[in-house]
Amino acid sequence: MRSDSIVGIVSLLFGMAYTVQTLHLPKAMVGNPWAPLFFPLTLGVLLMAVGAVVLLQGLRQAKAEAKKKGSKRLIVVTVLICLVYSALFEHLGFILSTILFLGGLLFVINGARAWKVNSVIAVTFSLGVWYVFEKIFYMNLP
């Protein structure tokens, strides 16, 4: 847990305890009975509000950092898959290496749960591109 989130939690809890204890203070005998409680109650409520804001900002920043780490992982894995694709392309040919390449990328992006969709897309796209280049454009692919 981030340190600013911990500070937010502590401030929030301290503000709650302060506010509850303020309500146990004796009321004024003369004038407005709540008059001696206005300042401490306001202080307790503001302490809770500031604690909540700090906690929410800490959680939001932690989420953004986790997203950045996920993006860096995706970039590294994509580069590795591209390197493997370029190494296999000459040996396996266009169709097999492209199926493996697209399948690998789709598994990284969509996860293993979508393996059926990932496999169908990889095979269909690879065969479709091969068909367009070989049969329509009359261009030989390796």
Secondary structure as UniProt FT lines:
FT   HELIX           3..23
FT   TURN            33..34
FT   HELIX           35..92
FT   HELIX           94..110
FT   HELIX           112..114
FT   HELIX           115..131
FT   HELIX           132..136
//
